[in-house]
């Protein structure tokens, strides 16, 4: 088990790794998949407060290559918060919370259904989280 500050330190180090990936244009979808998977893992194991903080950090990292940086940060943060709020419904609830919040935020911001976080990347991340065993997921629980 970890303290919240330990989880956020790991997220910060992980976001530095993402900075290297996101600068390669062909690897941008991979960076989104890794970011969303990490957020879903944190939301499932640690709750909405830590997930929201992770969403802010990953949103900032993803915004470096986006023409709409404020919208990227907003999308990641609100989606992470909603997925953490649906933690009590398990992995499906965490994934659904992220998908629904991502779609709703982008409809509100763009007045269209075009999302900043591609739906394929998000569904891939949800599938990854669904395939992880519970023992691995419980390793990241907070004290």
C-alpha positions in Angstrom: 0.0 0.0 0.0 1.0 3.6 -0.7 0.4 7.0 0.7 -1.3 9.5 -1.7 2.0 11.4 -2.1 3.8 8.2 -3.1 1.2 7.5 -5.8 1.5 11.1 -7.1 5.3 10.8 -7.1 5.0 7.7 -9.3 2.6 9.5 -11.5 5.0 12.4 -11.9 7.8 10.1 -12.8 5.6 8.3 -15.3 4.5 11.6 -16.9 8.2 12.4 -17.5 8.3 9.1 -19.4 5.3 10.1 -21.4 7.0 13.4 -22.4 9.5 11.3 -24.3 6.8 9.2 -26.0 4.5 12.1 -26.9 7.2 13.9 -28.9 7.3 11.0 -31.5 4.3 11.7 -33.7 3.6 8.0 -34.5 3.5 7.2 -30.7 0.9 9.8 -29.7 -2.0 7.2 -29.6 0.3 5.0 -27.4 0.8 8.0 -25.0 -3.0 8.4 -24.7 -3.5 4.7 -24.1 -0.8 4.7 -21.4 -2.1 7.8 -19.8 -5.7 6.7 -19.7 -4.7 3.2 -18.4 -2.7 4.8 -15.6 -5.6 7.0 -14.7 -8.0 4.1 -14.7 -5.7 2.1 -12.5 -5.3 4.9 -10.0 -9.1 5.6 -10.0 -9.9 2.0 -9.3 -7.3 1.5 -6.6 -7.1 4.9 -5.0 -10.3 6.9 -5.6 -11.3 10.2 -7.1 -9.0 12.6 -5.3 -5.8 10.9 -6.4 -7.2 10.1 -9.8 -8.1 13.8 -10.3 -4.6 14.8 -9.4 -3.2 12.2 -11.9 -5.6 13.5 -14.5 -4.2 17.0 -14.1 -0.6 15.8 -14.4 -1.3 13.6 -17.4 -3.5 16.4 -19.0 -0.6 18.9 -18.7 1.8 16.4 -20.3 -0.7 15.7 -23.1 -1.4 19.4 -23.6 2.2 20.1 -24.7 1.5 18.7 -28.2 -2.2 19.9 -28.5 -3.5 23.0 -30.2 -6.1 23.2 -27.4 -4.2 22.8 -24.2 -6.9 24.0 -21.8 -9.4 21.6 -23.2 -7.0 18.6 -22.9 -6.3 19.3 -19.3 -10.0 19.8 -18.6 -10.9 16.6 -20.3 -8.3 14.5 -18.5 -9.1 16.0 -15.1 -12.9 15.7 -15.3 -12.8 12.2 -16.8 -10.4 11.1 -14.1 -12.6 12.5 -11.4 -15.7 10.9 -12.7 -14.0 7.5 -13.1 -12.8 7.8 -9.5 -16.3 8.6 -8.3 -17.6 5.4 -10.0 -15.0 3.3 -8.3 -17.6 1.4 -6.1 -19.0 -0.2 -9.3 -15.6 -1.8 -10.1 -13.6 -1.8 -13.2 -16.6 -1.5 -15.5 -17.8 1.6 -13.5 -14.3 3.2 -13.7 -14.1 2.6 -17.4 -17.7 3.8 -18.1 -17.1 6.9 -15.9 -14.1 7.9 -18.0 -15.8 7.2 -21.3 -19.0 9.1 -20.4 -17.2 12.1 -18.9 -14.9 12.3 -21.9 -17.8 12.4 -24.3 -19.8 14.8 -22.2 -16.9 17.2 -21.7 -16.1 17.3 -25.4 -19.8 17.8 -26.4 -19.9 20.7 -24.0 -16.6 22.2 -25.2 -16.9 21.6 -28.9 -20.6 21.3 -29.4 -19.8 18.1 -31.3 -18.9 14.5 -30.6 -15.2 14.9 -31.6 -13.2 13.9 -28.6 -9.7 14.9 -27.7 -9.0 11.4 -26.3 -9.7 9.1 -29.1 -12.5 6.6 -28.3 -10.3 3.7 -29.6 -7.5 4.7 -27.2 -10.0 4.9 -24.3 -11.6 1.5 -25.1 -8.2 -0.1 -25.4 -7.3 1.3 -22.0 -10.5 0.0 -20.5 -9.8 -3.4 -22.0 -6.3 -3.4 -20.5 -7.7 -2.5 -17.0 -10.4 -5.2 -17.3 -7.7 -7.8 -18.1 -5.5 -6.9 -15.1 -5.8 -9.3 -12.1 -7.2 -8.0 -8.9 -4.0 -8.8 -7.0 -2.1 -6.4 -9.2 -4.8 -3.7 -8.9 -4.9 -4.0 -5.1 -1.1 -3.4 -4.9 -1.7 0.3 -5.5 -4.3 0.8 -2.8 -3.8 3.7 -0.4 -3.2 3.3 3.3 
